[in-house]
Amino acid sequence: MNNNNENLTENQNNESNPSKNIWYQILWDGLGEAFIRIGSIVVTVILCSIVLVFTSRHYLSKRESNEPERTPVVMEDIAADAILPYYSPSIPEDEKAHLYEGLSRISWNHTNLQNKARYEVQKYTVQENDTVIGISQQFNLSPSTILWGNPYTLSDDPHALLAGMEINILPVDGVYYEWHDGDGLNGVADVYGVTPEDIIDFPSNGLSRETIGDYSNPNIRAGTWLVIPGGSRAFVNWSAPLITRENPAVASIYGPGACQAVTDGPLGSGTFIWPTTETWISGYNYDEATNHRAIDIAGMTGNAIYAADAGVVVYAGWNDHGYGNVVMIDHGNGWQTLYAHLDSYNVDCGYFVFQGDVIARLGSTGNSSGPHLHYEMRYNGVPINPNNFY
């Protein structure tokens, strides 16, 4: 009886408080803890928002009241004329980087001044290991100019360059010419491929159009050295002439090593072996600008020198023009090979040799700055670059 009364009382209380019924239902469903957590988060967010709104309004109003009154700036028309970099939207994005990166300046304390024009011929003392090519690069000239500027000292032979020698360095590419009695400006200019005015107007020559007189007999003293700017000429060829086994006597102009005529003997195959033990270039390579139509092969004094192909020795002896001891072989098929600066040789005129035979020993005779083999190849008397065959 009492239990029924309690239940009745409880039901009456629940019906009179519907919100409490909802809460009890939430608790009954097990959602009470989640509901409390969500409610706490919502209340926290609301309180934080209120604080932020209050704070921002308070400080912004205070800052505005402290700022001085600003005078509006009127932009002049020149701002409207500014030109912005143009780019097309069709350009891929990665190709527009240069439009955004701008320019950067690199700090560099050294300033390269342009070389001042030089008009005077200067003297240079050859140093150890100097070459015609190295000196020409040092003075920004062509190798030919080094040879043409020293016709008596070097005689167009790059091997004549020796340490301690004093040579002329021209101010420009061209030729150095000694004036002789009877020379005419037109003739000299024509020989070197320039005009008379090129010679007259070059400052270091000390000539004048007003005082030069007749071009055929100009007022130039014999013995005067003149720079021929831009001039050129053929090189003097100190190498061996065309020497064949049928007519070796022509070699007599090359030095005391001429042979007697030979009508037979082995013929070359037209293929060539490397003519010595070392296999690298030392000194000069084949270069027509330096009048060096051969290769210089490195080595030590006494290294073996081999016949590059079979043939007949048509010259064996001393060369009067700077090659020292020389051996020349005619291969009987239009080819000749020449071996110079030899320390010694063990063949003689008219000897039959076969490919690979030892014919000499490497040396440094004649105009040579050190032991090496000067090796030439000719076909019908015309110099051929050995690099095309090895």
C-alpha positions in Angstrom: 0.0 0.0 0.0 2.8 2.3 0.9 4.8 1.4 -2.2 1.8 2.3 -4.4 1.5 5.7 -2.7 5.2 6.4 -3.2 5.0 5.5 -6.9 2.0 7.6 -7.3 3.7 10.6 -5.6 6.7 10.2 -7.8 4.7 10.0 -11.0 2.8 13.1 -10.0 6.1 15.0 -9.4 7.5 13.9 -12.8 4.4 15.0 -14.6 4.6 18.4 -13.0 8.3 18.9 -14.1 8.7 17.8 -17.8 12.3 19.1 -18.1 13.3 16.8 -15.3 11.7 14.0 -17.3 13.8 14.8 -20.3 17.0 14.8 -18.2 16.1 11.5 -16.7 15.4 10.1 -20.1 18.9 11.4 -21.3 20.5 9.7 -18.3 18.5 6.6 -18.9 19.8 6.5 -22.5 23.5 6.9 -21.2 24.0 10.2 -22.9 24.4 12.3 -19.7 28.2 12.5 -19.7 28.4 13.4 -23.5 25.7 16.1 -23.0 27.7 17.6 -20.1 31.0 17.6 -22.1 29.4 19.3 -25.2 27.7 21.9 -23.0 31.0 22.8 -21.3 32.6 23.3 -24.7 29.8 25.6 -25.9 29.8 27.7 -22.8 33.6 28.1 -23.0 33.5 29.2 -26.6 30.8 31.8 -25.8 32.7 33.2 -22.9 36.0 33.5 -25.0 34.1 35.2 -27.8 32.7 37.8 -25.3 36.2 38.5 -24.0 37.7 38.9 -27.4 34.9 41.3 -28.6 35.2 43.4 -25.5 39.1 43.6 -25.7 39.2 44.4 -29.4 36.7 47.2 -29.1 38.4 48.7 -26.1 41.9 48.8 -27.6 40.9 49.8 -31.1 39.0 52.8 -29.8 41.9 53.8 -27.6 44.4 53.5 -30.6 42.2 55.6 -32.9 41.9 58.3 -30.3 45.7 58.5 -30.0 46.6 58.5 -33.7 47.3 62.0 -35.2 45.2 63.2 -38.0 46.8 62.3 -41.5 46.7 64.5 -44.5 45.6 62.5 -47.6 48.3 62.0 -50.2 47.5 63.0 -53.8 49.2 60.7 -56.3 50.7 62.5 -59.3 50.0 61.4 -62.8 53.5 59.9 -63.1 52.4 56.9 -61.1 50.0 56.1 -63.9 52.8 55.9 -66.4 54.7 53.2 -64.6 55.4 50.2 -67.0 55.0 46.8 -65.4 56.7 43.7 -66.8 54.5 42.1 -69.4 53.9 38.4 -69.5 51.3 36.3 -71.2 49.1 33.8 -69.2 50.0 31.3 -71.9 53.6 31.1 -70.6 54.0 28.1 -68.3 54.2 29.1 -64.6 57.7 27.9 -64.2 58.9 30.1 -67.0 57.8 33.3 -65.2 60.4 33.1 -62.5 62.6 35.8 -64.1 59.7 38.2 -63.8 59.6 37.8 -60.0 63.2 37.3 -59.0 64.4 40.8 -60.1 68.0 41.8 -60.4 70.8 41.0 -57.9 74.1 42.8 -57.6 77.3 40.9 -56.8 80.0 42.8 -55.0 83.3 42.5 -56.7 86.2 44.8 -55.8 88.4 44.1 -58.8 87.8 46.1 -62.0 89.0 44.8 -65.4 90.3 47.6 -67.5 90.4 47.2 -71.2 93.9 46.7 -72.6 95.3 50.0 -73.8 96.3 50.1 -77.5 100.0 49.4 -78.0 101.9 50.7 -81.0 105.6 50.2 -80.2 107.6 47.0 -80.8 108.8 45.7 -77.5 111.5 43.2 -76.6 111.0 39.9 -74.7 113.6 37.6 -73.3 112.6 33.9 -73.9 112.2 31.9 -70.7 112.8 28.3 -70.1 110.0 26.1 -71.6 108.6 29.0 -73.7 107.1 28.1 -77.0 106.0 30.2 -80.0 102.4 29.4 -79.1 102.7 30.2 -75.4 104.4 33.6 -76.2 101.7 34.4 -78.8 98.9 33.7 -76.2 100.7 35.8 -73.6 100.7 38.9 -75.9 97.3 38.2 -77.6 99.0 37.7 -81.0 98.9 34.9 -83.6 101.8 32.4 -83.5 102.7 33.4 -87.1 103.3 37.0 -85.9 105.9 35.8 -83.5 107.8 34.2 -86.3 107.2 37.0 -88.8 108.3 39.6 -86.2 111.7 37.9 -85.9 112.8 36.9 -89.5 116.5 36.8 -88.8 116.4 35.4 -85.2 113.8 32.6 -85.7 113.9 32.2 -89.5 110.4 30.8 -89.5 111.5 27.8 -87.4 109.7 27.4 -84.0 112.5 25.1 -82.9 115.0 28.0 -83.1 113.3 29.6 -80.0 115.8 29.2 -77.2 115.9 30.3 -73.5 117.7 33.7 -73.1 117.1 34.8 -76.6 115.7 38.3 -77.0 112.9 38.6 -79.6 110.6 41.3 -81.0 106.9 41.4 -79.9 104.8 43.4 -82.4 102.0 45.5 -81.2 99.5 43.9 -83.6 99.3 40.9 -85.8 101.4 41.4 -88.9 104.9 41.4 -90.3 108.1 43.2 -89.3 110.0 44.3 -92.4 113.4 45.9 -92.8 113.5 48.5 -95.6 116.0 48.2 -98.4 117.3 50.6 -101.0 115.2 50.4 -104.1 112.1 49.2 -102.2 108.8 50.8 -103.2 105.7 51.2 -101.0 103.4 49.7 -103.6 105.5 46.7 -104.1 106.1 46.0 -100.4 102.4 46.5 -99.6 101.4 44.1 -102.4 103.8 41.4 -101.2 102.3 41.5 -97.7 98.7 42.0 -98.8 98.1 45.5 -97.4 97.8 49.0 -98.8 100.6 51.6 -98.7 98.4 53.7 -96.4 98.3 50.9 -93.9 102.1 51.1 -93.5 102.3 54.9 -93.6 99.5 55.5 -91.0 100.7 53.0 -88.4 102.0 55.3 -85.6 105.2 53.5 -84.6 106.5 53.6 -88.2 107.0 57.4 -87.9 105.8 58.1 -91.4 103.5 60.8 -92.8 101.5 61.1 -95.9 102.6 64.7 -96.3 106.4 63.9 -96.2 106.5 60.3 -97.6 107.0 61.6 -101.2 106.7 59.4 -104.2 105.4 55.9 -103.3 107.9 54.3 -105.8 110.8 56.0 -104.1 109.6 57.0 -100.7 111.5 59.0 -98.0 112.3 55.9 -95.9 115.9 55.3 -94.9 117.4 51.9 -95.6 117.6 49.7 -92.5 114.4 51.1 -91.0 112.2 48.4 -89.5 108.5 48.9 -90.3 105.4 47.2 -88.8 103.2 45.9 -91.6 99.8 45.7 -89.7 97.6 42.9 -90.9 100.4 41.7 -93.3 101.2 38.1 -94.0 103.6 36.0 -96.1 104.5 32.5 -96.9 106.8 30.7 -94.5 110.3 29.7 -95.4 110.4 25.9 -95.6 113.5 24.5 -93.9 112.3 20.9 -94.1 113.6 18.4 -96.6 112.5 18.8 -100.3 110.8 15.9 -102.1 113.5 13.2 -102.0 112.9 9.9 -103.9 115.0 6.8 -104.3 115.2 7.5 -108.0 116.5 11.0 -107.5 118.1 11.4 -104.0 120.6 13.9 -105.2 118.2 16.8 -104.6 118.9 16.2 -100.9 122.3 17.8 -101.3 120.6 21.2 -100.7 119.3 19.9 -97.4 122.7 18.9 -96.0 125.7 16.5 -96.4 123.7 13.3 -96.4 122.6 12.8 -100.0 122.4 9.3 -101.4 123.0 7.6 -104.7 120.0 6.7 -106.9 118.3 3.3 -106.1 116.0 1.7 -108.6 114.7 -1.1 -106.4 114.1 -1.8 -102.7 111.1 -2.7 -100.5 107.8 -0.9 -101.0 105.7 0.4 -98.1 102.3 -0.9 -97.3 100.7 2.5 -96.8 100.0 1.8 -93.1 102.3 3.2 -90.5 103.4 2.1 -87.0 104.2 4.5 -84.2 107.9 5.5 -84.7 109.3 5.4 -81.1 108.7 4.0 -77.6 106.9 6.9 -76.0 103.3 7.8 -77.0 102.7 11.4 -76.1 103.3 14.7 -77.8 106.0 16.9 -76.3 106.6 20.5 -77.5 104.9 21.3 -80.8 102.0 19.4 -82.4 101.2 19.7 -86.1 100.3 23.4 -86.6 100.6 25.4 -89.8 100.3 28.7 -87.9 103.7 28.0 -86.3 105.2 26.5 -89.5 105.5 23.2 -87.7 104.2 20.5 -90.1 105.2 17.6 -87.9 104.6 16.2 -84.4 107.2 16.2 -81.6 107.1 12.9 -79.7 108.4 12.8 -76.2 111.2 10.5 -75.0 114.5 10.1 -73.4 117.9 10.3 -75.1 118.6 6.8 -76.6 115.0 5.6 -77.0 114.6 3.5 -80.1 113.4 5.0 -83.3 111.5 2.6 -85.7 110.9 2.8 -89.4 107.2 3.6 -89.7 106.9 1.6 -92.9 109.2 -0.4 -95.3 111.3 1.6 -97.8 114.7 2.9 -98.8 116.8 5.4 -96.8 117.3 8.4 -99.1 118.9 10.7 -96.5 121.0 10.0 -93.4 123.1 12.8 -92.0 123.3 16.3 -90.6 120.8 19.0 -91.5 122.1 22.5 -91.9 118.8 24.2 -91.0 118.3 23.1 -87.4 117.0 19.6 -87.6 120.3 18.1 -86.3 120.8 14.4 -87.3 118.1 13.3 -89.8 117.0 10.1 -91.4 114.5 10.2 -94.3 112.8 7.1 -95.8 111.2 6.9 -99.2 108.5 4.2 -99.1 108.1 3.9 -102.9 104.4 4.6 -103.0 104.5 8.4 -102.8 105.1 8.5 -99.1 108.2 9.7 -97.3 108.8 9.9 -93.5 111.4 12.0 -91.8 113.0 11.6 -88.3 114.9 14.5 -86.9 116.9 15.7 -83.8 118.4 12.1 -83.6 121.1 11.4 -81.1 122.5 8.8 -83.5 121.4 6.6 -86.5 122.4 3.2 -87.6 121.4 3.3 -91.3 123.0 4.9 -94.2 122.1 6.1 -97.7 120.5 3.4 -99.8 119.8 1.0 -96.9 116.7 -1.2 -97.3 114.5 -1.0 -94.1 111.4 -2.8 -93.1 108.5 -1.7 -90.9 109.6 -1.8 -87.2 113.4 -1.9 -87.9 115.4 0.2 -85.4 116.9 3.0 -87.5 118.1 5.5 -84.9 118.2 6.7 -81.3 116.1 9.6 -80.0 118.1 12.8 -79.1 118.2 16.6 -79.0 120.6 17.6 -81.8 120.1 20.8 -83.9 117.7 23.5 -82.7 116.0 21.5 -79.9 115.0 22.5 -76.4 115.1 18.9 -75.1 115.1 15.2 -76.2 112.2 14.4 -78.6 111.5 13.0 -82.0 110.5 15.4 -84.7 108.4 13.2 -87.0 107.1 14.3 -90.5 105.0 12.6 -93.1 104.8 13.7 -96.7 102.8 12.4 -99.7 104.3 13.4 -103.1 106.2 16.1 -101.2 103.2 17.7 -99.5 103.3 17.7 -95.7 100.5 15.6 -94.1 99.3 15.7 -90.5 100.4 12.5 -88.8 97.5 12.9 -86.4 95.3 11.7 -89.2 97.0 8.3 -89.1 97.6 7.6 -85.4 
